[in-house]
């Protein structure tokens, strides 16, 4: 099974490109925080290359910018090429099946405007407790059934 799910922040604004067959695609990278801190107490990040195709590529380029939080679901793809000096180079990318925008526009904390603020790659921690009284589905009971015809 080849599945990858990542949550991270864009390192730059994606740019829309087209293949020779006029198929839209975009390449971008996201910074994904590691779950531990280094000896200095700092969180480190991995920078993961993403490729997205077709309408999803157009949406990513139209609506996302550097620093925006996204979830990417896809598969790993490896490849290789020969650079201009004749050296063999190897690549590893995530080919995205889905890119979910996890923030609305303007909701990101911009560290450029607040130098004492968090890094643009820091995640906001989710609340540790959920107030059940705020759950709009609390009165639905223990299970929900969906008719199979609804999914078509």
HELIX and SHEET records of a PDB file:
HELIX    1   1 UNK A   54  UNK A   63  1                                  10    
HELIX    2   2 UNK A  132  UNK A  134  5                                   3    
HELIX    3   3 UNK A  138  UNK A  140  5                                   3    
HELIX    4   4 UNK A  148  UNK A  151  5                                   4    
SHEET    1   A 6 UNK A  15  UNK A  18  0                                        
SHEET    2   A 6 UNK A  24  UNK A  37 -1                                        
SHEET    3   A 6 UNK A   4  UNK A  10 -1                                        
SHEET    4   A 6 UNK A  69  UNK A  82 -1                                        
SHEET    5   A 6 UNK A  88  UNK A 101 -1                                        
SHEET    6   A 6 UNK A  43  UNK A  53  1                                        
END                                                                             
